[in-house]
């Protein structure tokens, strides 16, 4: 029986970040599940187009599923690298439903922050990495109701005693202004910012650490903070990779 795992990622046009996060996770998944062939599919059409201009090609999830169907695969696990179960995740669920009759089994694994247990693990990973720093994590943010996961993650961190870990989003709430207000009330003067994303792509390099007046670095400095930018995606952290592997195993076990 031919079995496949699709690592479904939003992706990035930054080739170094693609290598050290998306492709690095693929290698970890391959080592963890030697009975499965592991493939990468990207969910962002913008990223796919940008990569194509650089001579790099990936399939969409639908294209990959169609290819696996034609190649005679029987079991397929789609493991998202997304952080929350928002719009992109629902697209994966829809794709699995569309192709359900083409495979013996097809399952979709959970995103990174699916449960409270997941949030606790990620919180401890961040806290161990930055034990004596005030950390502000940059989430993407979404109009989807799943956006509440960012606020819940911050609450979980606080309940675990790690009230030095904050979250803000680029495109939704909580906003950076919200967090700056909190930090000022606490008398904080120095912050470390890093992406709460698999890769350190455009958002990390431009929206977070860029020189423009609306970048997080610039806005923090304008508010009187000293800023340390960590341009490194979660996909580079071995313990985070292990969480994605655990979610993949849970999807496999659901088939068994």
C-alpha positions in Angstrom: 0.0 0.0 0.0 1.4 3.4 -1.0 1.2 6.0 1.8 1.9 9.7 1.6 2.1 12.7 3.9 1.6 16.1 2.4 3.2 18.9 4.4 0.9 21.8 3.5 2.4 25.2 4.1 1.5 28.7 3.4 5.1 29.0 2.1 7.5 31.9 1.6 9.3 33.5 -1.3 12.4 33.8 0.9 14.5 30.8 -0.2 16.6 30.7 2.9 13.5 30.6 5.1 12.0 28.0 2.9 15.1 25.8 3.3 15.5 26.2 7.1 11.9 25.9 8.0 9.6 24.2 5.4 12.2 21.9 4.0 13.8 21.2 7.4 10.4 20.1 8.8 10.0 17.8 5.7 13.2 16.1 6.6 12.1 15.6 10.2 8.7 14.1 9.1 10.5 11.8 6.7 12.7 10.5 9.5 9.7 10.1 11.8 7.6 8.2 9.3 9.8 6.0 7.0 6.8 4.1 5.7 5.4 7.2 4.1 6.5 9.3 1.2 6.6 13.0 2.2 5.7 15.8 -0.2 5.3 19.6 0.1 2.3 21.6 -1.2 1.8 25.3 -0.8 -1.5 27.0 0.0 -0.6 30.6 -1.0 -1.1 31.5 -4.7 1.0 34.7 -4.2 3.9 32.7 -2.8 3.6 30.1 -5.6 3.8 32.8 -8.2 6.7 34.6 -6.5 8.7 31.3 -6.2 8.0 30.5 -9.9 9.7 33.7 -10.9 12.7 32.5 -9.0 12.6 29.1 -10.8 11.2 27.2 -7.9 8.0 25.2 -8.4 5.6 23.5 -5.9 2.1 22.1 -6.3 -1.0 23.4 -4.7 -2.7 20.9 -2.3 -5.3 20.0 -5.0 -2.6 19.4 -7.6 -0.7 17.2 -5.2 -3.7 15.2 -4.3 -4.5 14.7 -8.0 -1.0 13.6 -8.6 -1.1 11.1 -5.7 -4.4 9.7 -6.9 -2.9 9.1 -10.4 0.2 7.5 -8.9 -1.9 5.0 -7.0 -1.5 6.1 -3.4 -4.0 4.6 -1.0 -3.5 6.6 2.3 -2.9 10.3 2.5 -2.2 12.5 5.5 -2.4 16.2 5.0 -0.4 17.9 7.8 -0.7 21.7 7.9 2.1 23.9 9.1 -0.4 26.7 9.8 -0.5 28.1 13.4 -4.3 28.2 13.9 -7.3 26.6 12.3 -8.4 29.5 10.2 -9.3 30.0 6.5 -6.3 28.2 5.1 -6.9 25.2 7.4 -10.6 25.0 6.3 -9.4 24.9 2.7 -7.4 21.8 3.5 -10.5 20.2 5.1 -12.5 21.0 1.9 -9.7 19.5 -0.3 -9.7 16.3 1.7 -13.5 16.1 1.4 -13.3 16.6 -2.4 -10.8 13.8 -2.8 -12.2 11.5 -0.2 -13.5 9.0 -2.7 -10.1 8.8 -4.5 -8.2 7.3 -1.6 -8.7 4.5 0.9 -8.1 6.9 3.7 -7.4 10.7 3.8 -7.0 12.7 7.0 -6.0 16.2 7.9 -3.7 16.8 10.9 -4.1 19.6 13.4 -2.4 23.0 13.1 0.2 24.0 15.7 -2.0 25.8 18.3 -5.1 23.5 18.1 -5.5 22.7 21.8 -4.6 24.1 25.2 -1.9 21.4 25.5 -0.4 22.6 22.3 -0.4 26.2 23.5 1.3 25.1 26.8 4.0 23.3 24.9 4.7 26.2 22.6 4.7 28.6 25.5 7.3 26.6 27.4 9.5 26.3 24.2 9.5 30.1 23.8 10.0 30.7 27.5 13.0 28.3 27.5 14.5 30.1 24.5 14.1 33.6 26.0 14.1 33.0 29.8 15.0 36.6 30.8 13.4 38.7 28.1 10.1 40.3 27.3 9.0 38.6 24.1 6.4 39.8 21.7 5.3 37.2 19.1 4.1 38.3 15.7 1.0 36.4 14.6 -0.5 36.8 11.1 -4.1 37.4 12.3 -7.3 36.6 10.4 -10.9 37.7 10.1 -11.8 34.1 10.9 -13.1 33.3 14.4 -10.0 31.2 14.9 -8.1 34.5 15.5 -9.1 34.2 19.1 -6.4 31.6 19.5 -3.8 34.4 19.7 -5.5 35.9 22.8 -6.0 32.5 24.3 -2.3 31.7 23.8 -1.3 34.8 25.7 -3.7 33.9 28.5 -2.3 30.4 28.7 1.3 31.8 28.9 0.2 34.0 31.8 -1.6 31.2 33.6 1.6 29.1 33.4 3.6 32.0 35.0 5.2 33.2 31.8 3.7 36.7 31.7 6.7 38.0 29.8 5.3 36.4 26.6 2.9 38.6 24.6 1.2 38.1 21.2 0.1 40.6 18.6 -1.0 40.2 15.0 -0.3 41.9 11.7 -3.8 41.9 10.3 -6.2 41.5 13.3 -6.3 41.7 17.1 -4.6 42.0 19.4 -2.8 44.8 17.7 0.7 46.0 18.3 -0.7 49.2 19.8 -2.6 47.0 22.3 0.6 45.3 23.4 2.7 48.5 23.5 0.1 49.9 25.9 0.3 46.9 28.1 4.1 47.0 28.2 4.2 50.7 29.1 1.8 50.0 32.0 4.3 47.3 33.2 7.2 49.6 32.9 9.0 47.5 30.3 11.8 49.2 28.3 13.3 46.3 26.2 11.5 43.8 24.0 12.5 40.9 21.8 10.2 40.4 18.8 9.9 37.2 16.7 7.4 35.7 14.3 4.7 33.3 15.6 4.9 31.7 12.2 6.6 28.6 10.7 8.9 30.8 8.5 10.6 34.1 8.8 9.4 35.5 5.5 8.0 38.9 4.3 6.2 39.6 7.6 9.2 39.0 9.7 11.7 40.8 7.5 9.5 43.7 6.5 6.5 44.2 8.8 8.4 43.2 11.9 12.1 44.1 11.4 11.9 46.5 8.5 13.0 50.2 8.4 9.6 51.6 7.3 7.7 53.8 9.8 5.0 51.2 10.3 7.2 48.3 11.0 7.1 46.8 14.5 10.7 47.7 15.1 10.2 51.3 14.2 7.0 51.6 16.2 8.5 50.1 19.3 11.5 52.4 19.0 9.2 55.4 18.5 7.5 54.4 21.7 10.8 54.4 23.6 11.7 50.7 23.6 15.0 49.0 22.8 14.2 46.3 20.3 15.9 42.9 19.5 14.5 41.4 16.3 14.7 37.6 16.0 14.2 36.9 12.3 13.8 33.2 12.8 10.7 31.0 12.1 9.3 28.4 14.5 10.1 25.8 11.9 13.8 26.0 12.8 13.1 24.9 16.4 13.4 21.1 16.9 10.8 21.0 19.6 8.3 22.8 17.4 9.0 20.3 14.6 8.3 17.6 17.1 4.8 19.0 17.8 4.0 18.9 14.1 5.2 15.3 14.0 3.0 14.5 17.0 0.0 16.0 15.1 0.9 13.9 12.1 1.0 10.8 14.2 -2.4 11.6 15.7 -3.9 11.8 12.2 -2.2 8.4 11.3 -3.5 6.8 14.5 -7.0 8.1 13.6 -6.9 6.0 10.5 -5.6 2.9 12.3 
